[in-house]
Amino acid sequence: MQEARLLLELAGEAALLLWGLHMVQSGVQRAFGSRLQRWLGIALGGQVRAVLAGLGVTAALQSSTATALMVSSFAASGAVALAPALAAMLGANVGTALIVQALAFDITVVFPPLVLVGVVAFRRGTRSRTRDLGRVSIGLGLMLLALHLMVESMAPVEASPTLRQGLALIAAQMLPNLLLAAIIAWAAHSSVAAVLFVASLASSGVVGAEAAVAMVLGANLGSALNPLLEAGGPAGDRARLRLPVGNLLNRVLGCALALALLPEATRWLAALDPAPARLVANAHLAFNLAAAALAFPLLPALALLLRRLLPERAAGADAGAPRYLDEAALNTPSVALANASREVLRMADGLEAMLKGSAEAFGDGADRDVVKTMGRMDDVVDRLHHAVHAYLARIPRESLGDEEGRRLAEVQAFAIALEHAADVVERDLVHHAEKRRRRGLTLAPEEAQALETLHATLVQQLRLAVAVFMREDAEAARSLVRGKEGLREAERAAARRLTEAEPVTGGAPGLLLDAVRDLRRVGAHLAAVAHPLLDRLGELLPSRLAAEAPDQAAAISPRSMV
């Protein structure tokens, strides 16, 4: 009965530790998630910078698994090379060790003020970031409280014959200790929690020094399993596994080497600091520093090996299937939004191809199957839009900060705009071109040139829209709106030409106007991405009307889209 009660207490305290860790991670993600991700993406340009970036992001998020998801999203999309991504994971592993170093000190006296300050900031804060930082403070306080309770709860274990006999069965066997800790770290999704649990076991005398060090190795091994098991994506996309497999391989080789040197390493660590909790923390740090130092010069060769073992998907893969919507990233909003953004960029690529195909369709040598081709391309854009919409709907809204909530709305809006623009090209614009071909209608040379120029303009508008979407480029936003006005003027010019032109046998008097009107509609959908940014900058006019009567102006409350 006593043993059952003890196990229940330990389970509750472990749950409290994990919940505190979750609060810290979610609070930091809400407050700085998008900025951390952008900073990480910039820092992954070189191996040394990548190590430091992985260390810093992990120290902030309190989780190497969250860092692994971020880095994996960059590596899977081809945004960064594999070697710097692997280097970032080495830094992330060192980052978890530094977290344990800080928490291994006896600082339980600070948990009441941390919780108090956190509650005040969370309840009284007027800004979202203040409340998020209050959440972080509460989480740190709960983690320290959980560790304090664990140490107290483990004290009676010495007097429990049943538990002592159970632990004695594996105490002398290093491999079972390693595997047990690996299972704990995998189940907890955190090497920090697992190592801190091992530290509490060691502090209470439940496990010896050598067994504790073996369990530290297991905790490192188990935490590397989570990114591998959570690497989502299409079944045939083995390239997504490169980073987690490489990280796991580094851990396996490191654990094998450390096990061979375990007695000597334990004696060295005990001489450095014999206190059990400090010995465990130092073992965790020493292992990750040594693993990083040994693996760092071998990363280019490892990256080459992984690319050969895990090649890219076959070129003939379904173009409409999403590539970056990783299910495992849904609980990490900044990563999930980045994944959705990359999928939206694939929609933009599809629309660009449709615009270029539409320009060719108005030529004299147009392909007879242009309608079917455009239909297939539009279907790809539609399927990607539905996939992105469903993916975004599954992101927990309670985990979103203000900045991430705004970004989610922007991703949704741009995806809708691209889908509507593709529909205009496929359902209207291309059908005008097909009607011209079927009826044998001809365009005057200047009309054909005008349409070609407008198609090229729309392609440029699309690229500006992407720049606004990805970088919040204010100048691109202004150019996008100015281009929209240029398309409106082109429509008016086409209308004047229709009324002034003399009838031509075999000509297409209304074709140019219909095509220009459709292109203007595409431009309007693209320009919509610029409006939220320009609105925040205060650069949108209240109305497009040149002059309004006072009563009319008062009646127009919504801000019009320039």
C-alpha positions, 0 to 999 in steps of 0.5 A: 500500500505504501509503495502504491501511494509513493508511486502515485505521488511520484506520478503526480509530481512528474506530471506537475514538472511536465506541466510547468515545462509546457507552460514555459515552452508555450509562453515563450512561443506565444511571446517570441515564437515567430521571432525565434523562428525567423532568427533561427532561419537566418542563423542556419547559414553556417555550421558555427552559427547554427550550433549557437542558434540551436543552443539559444532557441532551445534555452528559450523554449526549454525543449530540444524537440520544439527546436528540432521541429523548427529546424526540420521544417527548414531542412525539409523545404530545402531552405537550409542545407542539411549540415547546418541543420544537423549542427543546430541540433548539436547546439539544441542538445547542449541547450537542454544540458544548460537548462538542467545545469541551472535547475540542478542547483538548490534554488527552490526558495525562489519558486514562490516569488516566481509563481507570485510574479507570474500570476500577477503578470498573467492576471493584471497584464494589459499586453499579451506579451506581459501575460505570456511572460507571466505564464513563463514565470508560473511554469518555472515556479511549478518546475522548481516546486515539482523537483522539490517535491520529488526529492522529498517523495524519494526519501522513503524509497530507502526504507521500501524493501519492495522498491529497493529489490526492484531497483537492485535487479537493474542497478548493476546492469547499465544497459537496462538503466539506459533503456529505462531512462530512454523510455521515460524521456520518450514518454515525457517528450523531454530529456530535461524532465527525464534527467531531472527525474534521474537527479532526484533518484540519485539525490535520494540514493535510489540509484548509484553514480554509475547507474545514474550516468547510464540513465543520463545517456538513456535520457539523451537517446530517448529524447532523440526518438520524438523528432523521428517519430513525429516527422510527418509528411507524405509516405514517400517523402523519406527526405524529411527523415534526414535530420531526425535520423542524423540526430538519432545516429549521433546520439546512438554513437555517442551513447555507445562510446560513453558506455564503453568509458562509463566507469572512468567517466563516472570517476572523473565526474565524481571527482569534479563534484560528488553531489549526486544532483550535480554529478547527473547535471555535469554528466548530461552537459559533458556528454552533449559537449563531447558529442557535439565536439566529436560530431561537428567536423563529421557533419558534411560527411554525415549529411552526404550519407543521409542524402544517399540513404534517404533520397528525395521523392520521385519527380512524378509525385502528385503535385496537388498533395501537400508537402510541408503540412507536418501534423507533428508541428500543430502544437508548435504554432510558429512552425505550423504557420511556417509550414502552411506558408510554404504550402501557400508558396506552392499555390503561388507557383501554380498560379504563376504557371497558369498566368504564363499558360494563359498568355500562351493560350491567346497566341496563334499557336495555342495548344488545343488542350489548353483548357484541360491543362489549365483545369488540372493546374487549377485543381492543384491550386484548389487542393492545396488551398483546401489542405492549408485551410484544414491544417490551419483549422487544426492549430489550437487557438489557445496556443496562439499569441497575438502575432501568431493569430495575425499571421494565421489570418494573413496565411488564410487570406493569401491562400483564399486570394490565390485560389480565387485568382486561379479560378478567374484564370481557369474559368474565365480568362482561358475560356476567352482564349479558347473561344477565340481559337474555336471561332477563328477570331483574331487580335490586332497586333497591338491588342495581342501585344497589350495582352502579353504585356498585361500577363507579364505585369500580373506575373510581376504583381504575383511576385510582389504579393509573395514578397509582401506575404513573406517579408512584409515588404512595405515598398512591395505593398505600395507597388502592388497597389499602384499596379492595381490602379494601372490594371484599372486604367488598362481596363478603361483604355480597353473599353474606350478602344471598343467604343472607338474602333471600327468593325473588322472582319474576323476580329474580336471586338469585345475579346480584349476588354473581357480579357483585360477585365479578368486580368484586372480581377486577378490583380485585385485578388493579389493586391488584397495581400498588401492592404493589412500591411498598409493599413497598419502603416496608416497608408490607406485612404478612407475612401476612393471617392474624390469628394463626398458630401458630409452626410455621405462620408459619415455613412461610409464607415468601413475603410475601403480597399485601395 
